[in-house]
């Protein structure tokens, strides 16, 4: 599966550079796996900070090859682990849906039987 990236940078130069380097990985925010940004943002998606500060996940300047290598490494180490939790949450949701579907089916059959028995 190819990493899908959305870019949200205040710096237009950085935004354009990232878009050029990552054009094969770009995606809408809604469909992306991770967001690249030059600052912290209050968003629901995993975010990778890219700037010149010491706290940045990826420091500028960078080359295309170093950027791609860093992105893969960071994504796997920071966010892929949470994928197990996501899968467990989905399994719980699926079980709950199965339970509700079975209850609905049983109630529907009961209602139909009661209707025809009258």
N, C-alpha and C positions, 0 to 999 in steps of 0.2 A: 504494500500500500504506500502510495506516494504522499509525503507530508504536504498538507494544504496550509498555506500561510496567508494571513491578512496583514496589511501594513497600516499602522496609524502613527504617523510621525508629524510633529509640529514643524520640524525642519524639512523644507521642500527639497533641499539638496539631498538629504539623507533618504527621504521618501522616494525620490526619483532614482537614486542609485540602487536602492534595494529592489525597486520594481524592475529595473533593468537586469540586475544580477539574478533575481528570483522569478523571472517571468514564467518559467515552467511550473512553478509551485504556487502561484498566486490564486487566491480564492476569495469569495465574498466572506464577510465577517460571519455570516450565518452558517456557512459550510466549512469554515476553516478549523484546523486542529489547534493552531496556535497563532497568537498575534505578536508581531514585532512592533516595538514602540521605542521612541527615544525618551520616554518618561513613564513612570508608573501611572496606571489608569484604573479606575474602578469599573472593571468589566467582568463578565462571567467566564470568559475564555482564558486558558493559560496564556501568560504573557512572557515574552523574552525582551528584556531591556537591552537596547543597543545605543551606547553613547560613550563619552570619554571619561565618565566618572569611575571611581574605584569600585563602586557597587554594581556596575553594569555586568550583565551576563556575557555580552560581547562588546569588546572595546573597539572604537574607531581609532585609526583607520584599519581597514581590512581589505583583503583581496577576495575575489569571488570564490576561489577554492577554500580559503580559510573560513569564510562565512558559511559555506555549505557544510564543511566539516564540523564547525562549532555548533551549527543549528542541529545537525543530526545527534551530536553528542549530548547537547543540552536537552533536547527533546526526549531522548531515550532515558537519560538519568533523572530528569525532573518530573516529567509528565507521563511517561509510559507506565511507571509503577502504579500510578493512580488508576490506570486502565483496569486493573484487577478489581479495584473497588467499584468502578463503573459497571463491570460485567456482573459483579455480585448484586449490585442494585438492580440491574436489568433482570437478573434471575428472580429476585424477590418480587419485582413487579409482574413478571410473567406468571409466577405462582399465584399471586393475588388475582390476576385477571382470570386465570384458569378456575380458581375457586369461585369467583363471582359469576363466571359463565356457567359453571355447573349448577350453582344455586339458582340462577335465572332459569336455566333449562328445567330443573326440577319443579320450580314454582309454576312455570308455564305449562308443563305437562299436568300438574295437579289442577290448575285452573281449568284447563281444557276438559279433563276427566270430570271435574265437578259440574261443569256446564252441561255436558252431555248426559250425566247421570240424573239430572233434575227432571 
